Amino acid sequence: MSGFTISGLLQNKHQTYSSKDLAATDERVSESDENVKRGNWSSKTDYLLSVIGCAVGLGNVWRFPYLAYRNGGGAFLIPYTLMLALVGMPMFFLESSFGQFASLGPVAIWKAVPMLQGVGIAMVLVATIGDISYCCIIGYSLYYLFASFQSPLPWTDCFSWWGADETCSRTPKGPVCNLTLDDGYFEIVNTTWLQANNETCPNGSAISVPHHGPSEQYWE
């Protein structure tokens, strides 16, 4: 077992620093602070607002409503609230309290339990991947923000420059009919032709036409 234990963490927290180290710290950090190099929170409110600023982001105001809508709406809140109470909040409390206790980063703090040092490395990797995904989300946000300044708006019509295909139409396309004419030939006609010629489409002859509105196809 490594000599780096919980007691070692406590010793590191209360170690003394030279006057040179104290002079290099921020003016708001006093010698009475437990951690002279990093300082302490000025109040509980300071810490609470910092944690909220870290935890609340685009995922809360954008991703979460979308996922709730895609997974059952209000019914999604039942398993979400259950897992939040049983797993999410205890894990968040464990992480924040452990970090406040040791005043170390995610890699160094797990030296207290050498068997679990890989957890700290995994935490850094997960945070890195999450940061990359959030950079992509912010990039999309900026792209569509500037796109919304165009006139006309790109999603108001089926413009070929953004990739609209033949299924794109501002008006819904009704089904067409594979109609057999009197001379035995087949002809594809639409409902307008059927109504004008007082005809009906035989059973099994209707052909549905794929249709996407411009806004639907643009955002997909």
N, C-alpha and C positions, 0 to 999 in steps of 0.2 A: 504494500500500500504506500502511496505517496505521502510525504510529510505535510502536503498542503491540505489541511482539514478546515472544518468550521472554525476551530479555535485560531487557526492561522489567519482566516479571514478577519476575525475580530482584532487580532494583533495588527493587521495591516490597516484597519480602520482607525486605530487610536495611536498610530506611530507619530512621532514628532517630526517636524520639518524645519529646515534651516531658515534663517531670516531671508536668505536669497529666494527660497521657494515662496515664502509668504509675500514678498514684495512683488513677485510675478503674478500673484493671483489677483482676482477682481477686488475692487475696493469694498464691495458688499460682503465679501467673505471675511469673517473675523477669526481670531485665534481660538475662540470658544467653540467653533464649529467642529463637529465630529470628524468631518472629512475636509481638511484644510485645502487640498488641491482642487476638489470639485465643489466644495461648499454644500450648503443645505438649502432646502426650500424655505422661503421667507414665511410662508403660512400654508395651512392645509388647502386654502382656496387656490393658491399658486400651483400646488401639486395637482389638484383636481382639474383645473383648467388645462394644464399641460397634458394630462392623461387623456382628457376629452379631445384635445386638439390632435393627439396622436391616433386615437381610436376612430374618430369620426372623419370620414373622407368621402370620395366619390362613390365607394361601394354602398354607403348608407343612403345617400340621396339619389342615386341613379340605379345602381345594380340591384339593390334589394327590392325596390318596388317592381322592377321588371321580373325578377325571379318569383316573387310572390304571385304576380299575375299569371305567369306561365305554369305555376305548380298548384293551382287551385284557389288562388285569391285568399279569402279569409280563412279557409281550412288549412292553408299552409302555415298560418300563425300558430296553430296548436302544436305541431311537432317542433317548430322553430323555438317557441317559448319554452317548451320542455327541455330541449337540448341546451338552450341558453342558460337555464337555471341549473341543470345537472352537470354540464361540461364546460360551457363557455365562460361563465362568470368565475367558477372555481379555478380554472386554468389561468384566466387573466389575473386573478388575485394572487395565485401562486407565483406567476412570472414577475409581477410588479413588486410584490413583497420581497421575493428573493433578491431581485435587483436592487431594491432600496436597502436591504440589509447589508449586502456585500459591497455595493457601489462599484461593481465591476461589469465589464461587457459580457455578452452571451458566450464567448469562447473561454475567457479567463475564469468565469464564475464556476464552470463545471469541473474545474480542477479539484474542487472540494470532493467530487465523486468521480475518481478517475475512470471508472467503468462507463460513465455517461458523458465523457468529453465529446463524443460524436454528436450528442444532442445539440451542443452549442454550435458546432459547425453546421449541422443541418438547419438550425434556426437562421444562421447567416445566409445560407443558400436559399432558403424559402423566402426570406426578406428580399434577396436580390432578384429572384424570379418575380415576386410580387411587384417590385419597383419597375421592372421592365414592362410588365403588363399594364401598369398604371401610366407609364409613359406613352404606350400605344393608345390608351383610352384618351389621354389628354391630347394626343396628336389628332385623333378622330374629332374630338370636340372643337379644336381650333379649325380643322378643315371645314366642318359643317357650319361653324360660326361665320367664316368668311363667305361660304357658299350662300348663306342666307341673305347676304348683302347684294346679291345679283338681281337684276331685273330683266326678264321675268325670272322667278324662282325656278331652279332646275327641275324640281319635282312637280311643277304644274302642268307639264306636257311631256309627250314622248319624244325627247330629243335624242338623236342618234349619237351625239358626241359623248353622252354618258352611258351609252350601251343599251338603249331601248331596242327591243326586238319586235317581231311581228305580232306578238301576243299583247303588246302594250296598246292601250286605247283609253281615251278619256271617258268614253261611253261604253257601257256593258254591251257585249256582243251576244245576241241571242243564239240559240241553236239553229243549225242549218238542217235541211232535209234532203235525203237522197231519194229524189222523186222519180218514179218510173213514168215516162210519157206514153202517149197513145201509140207512138211508132215503135215502142219497145226500148228506146234509148233511156239512159239514166242521166239525170241532171241534178246538180247540187244547187238548191235554191234556199233563200232565207225566208224568214217569217213574213217580211214585207211583201215578197212576191206571192206567197201563199194567200195572204189576206187580199191582195189586189185581184187575184184570179179565183177567189172563192174556193180555194183548195185546202185540204187538210193533209197533214203528214201522217202516213200510215204508221202503225205500231212497229217499232224496231227500226225505223228509217231515220230517226232523229240523230244528229251528230252534234255533240257538244263541242264548242270552240273554246280553247283555253283563253282566259282573259286576265290581265293584270292592269290595275290602274297605274298611272305614272308615278304617284307617290309610293305605292306599294313596291313597284319594281325598282325604283330608285334606291329606297332604303334597304332593300334586300341585297 
